Amino acid sequence: MAIAASGSMQSSKVAVEGDNAVALWLVIVALMVALTAVVGAATRLTGSGLSITEWQPIMGIIPPMSDADWQAAFAKYKAIPQYTEVNRGMSLAAFKTIFYWEWAHRLIARSIGVVFLVPFLAFLAAGRIPRRLTPRLVLLFLLGGLQGAIGWIMVQSGLVERVSVHPVKLLLHLGCAVLIFALLVWTALGVAVRRERAVHLATVTRGQSIGAVALVVLVYLQILSGALVAGHKAGLTYNTWPLMDGRLIPNGLATLSPWWLNIVDNITAVQFNHRMLAYLVVVLGLWQATLLWRAADDEHVRHSAAWLAIALVAQMVLGIWTLLAWVPVSLGVAHQAGALAVLAVGLWHLFTVRRARVG
């Protein structure tokens, strides 16, 4: 049993430690999901996502091994519009480069299933998985399978009539991956400290509790918004800040009909919405941190809010830098990784707030 001390007498607590081995396993799986998303960002930014034109969950683990195998894979790529309209004349060496990006992305994703399932069955047999968590972990495994299927549906969308994947299907693919990541992080936090017997509970207001939930939701929506930016290559337009085409609110935000198409298909609106949502979540994060730093009587609540505000500001600065630099691969990948880091910190903040008492 560990004593968790806080900054005031009112928030001293006696914490019952959870199963660190199970928590570590969940963190490792979450990091693998994050790595898959980051490699996926590199795959997208290097134009590699359509280089493998077949879905072979088992045989696809092994890349082409002979020159004949490479020529066959290259021939299949040459049959899709991306090659004929964008990459015509590409050399076999260049094809191998984009092939290996997509192959690595798929391999890491496949490995997650093994890294999740084998320890899960072992922990379950040993009675180390809390009964209340078993359905959630089974759901996570099923979501992993669904994510693979969504990934292939996304790839198919770019094989026939398009030269890239459909932005909405990219959004669904990334959104499912980020949901899995969030559930893993949240579950790991809960397993690490399974319950807490309060001597004197810390106090947060209902508004502060709602604010913590809102920040997590907004960060998730911002990541989805970023998927649309990536899918439309909207980061290669309006590469100025803070203005867009010399205006704070650019022209052309509502040119499509029906109106809702502007949210997903209007490149100007897609980038504008991503910017505005970023401003909103940063302002809310700074406001939450200020309120809790002044009022919360638990150092964990205060510190998590402060770190979330710092992470949000850093991510916004990185996003602006990426935009002004015309989205180089290195910065684009860093921005994707930063988004997942911000979400993880947001979940940690929400976890600390949920453990406090709403006054």
FENVEN-V790790 format. One record per residue. RES is the residue in three letters. OMEGA is omega in whole degrees, 0 to 359 (* if undefined). Layout:
res=<RES RES>
omega=<OMEGA OMEGA>
//
This chain:
res=<MET ALA ILE ALA ALA SER GLY SER MET GLN SER SER LYS VAL ALA VAL GLU GLY ASP ASN ALA VAL ALA LEU TRP LEU VAL ILE VAL ALA LEU MET VAL ALA LEU THR ALA VAL VAL GLY ALA ALA THR ARG LEU THR GLY SER GLY LEU SER ILE THR GLU TRP GLN PRO ILE MET GLY ILE ILE PRO PRO MET SER ASP ALA ASP TRP GLN ALA ALA PHE ALA LYS TYR LYS ALA ILE PRO GLN TYR THR GLU VAL ASN ARG GLY MET SER LEU ALA ALA PHE LYS THR ILE PHE TYR TRP GLU TRP ALA HIS ARG LEU ILE ALA ARG SER ILE GLY VAL VAL PHE LEU VAL PRO PHE LEU ALA PHE LEU ALA ALA GLY ARG ILE PRO ARG ARG LEU THR PRO ARG LEU VAL LEU LEU PHE LEU LEU GLY GLY LEU GLN GLY ALA ILE GLY TRP ILE MET VAL GLN SER GLY LEU VAL GLU ARG VAL SER VAL HIS PRO VAL LYS LEU LEU LEU HIS LEU GLY CYS ALA VAL LEU ILE PHE ALA LEU LEU VAL TRP THR ALA LEU GLY VAL ALA VAL ARG ARG GLU ARG ALA VAL HIS LEU ALA THR VAL THR ARG GLY GLN SER ILE GLY ALA VAL ALA LEU VAL VAL LEU VAL TYR LEU GLN ILE LEU SER GLY ALA LEU VAL ALA GLY HIS LYS ALA GLY LEU THR TYR ASN THR TRP PRO LEU MET ASP GLY ARG LEU ILE PRO ASN GLY LEU ALA THR LEU SER PRO TRP TRP LEU ASN ILE VAL ASP ASN ILE THR ALA VAL GLN PHE ASN HIS ARG MET LEU ALA TYR LEU VAL VAL VAL LEU GLY LEU TRP GLN ALA THR LEU LEU TRP ARG ALA ALA ASP ASP GLU HIS VAL ARG HIS SER ALA ALA TRP LEU ALA ILE ALA LEU VAL ALA GLN MET VAL LEU GLY ILE TRP THR LEU LEU ALA TRP VAL PRO VAL SER LEU GLY VAL ALA HIS GLN ALA GLY ALA LEU ALA VAL LEU ALA VAL GLY LEU TRP HIS LEU PHE THR VAL ARG ARG ALA ARG VAL GLY>
omega=<183 177 179 182 178 186 181 179 184 186 176 188 172 184 174 185 178 182 184 180 178 179 179 177 180 177 179 179 179 179 177 176 178 178 178 179 181 176 175 177 178 178 180 184 177 179 187 191 181 184 176 190 179 175 179 187 181 183 181 178 183 178 176 185 182 178 179 179 179 179 179 178 180 180 178 178 181 183 183 184 182 178 187 185 185 190 180 182 178 178 177 179 178 178 179 179 181 178 184 173 180 179 179 178 180 182 179 179 178 182 180 180 180 182 177 192 185 177 179 180 179 179 180 179 181 180 183 175 177 185 182 182 184 179 180 181 175 177 179 179 179 177 176 176 177 180 176 180 178 179 180 176 178 180 180 182 180 186 189 187 183 175 176 182 180 183 181 178 171 177 180 181 179 181 179 179 181 175 177 179 182 179 178 180 180 180 178 178 180 180 182 174 190 178 184 175 187 170 172 185 172 184 169 179 178 178 178 176 177 178 179 177 182 180 179 180 182 177 178 178 178 177 177 176 177 177 177 176 180 182 179 187 183 176 177 176 178 184 175 178 9 183 173 183 177 183 174 175 187 172 173 181 185 183 183 178 357 191 186 177 179 182 187 187 181 186 178 180 181 179 179 180 179 178 184 179 176 179 182 184 178 179 179 179 178 179 179 181 180 180 185 179 180 192 187 180 177 182 179 178 180 184 180 178 180 180 177 179 178 181 180 180 179 180 177 178 178 178 178 178 179 180 183 180 180 170 171 184 184 181 177 178 179 180 177 179 179 179 179 177 178 179 179 178 177 178 176 178 179 179 180 179 181 178 178 180 176 182 *>
//
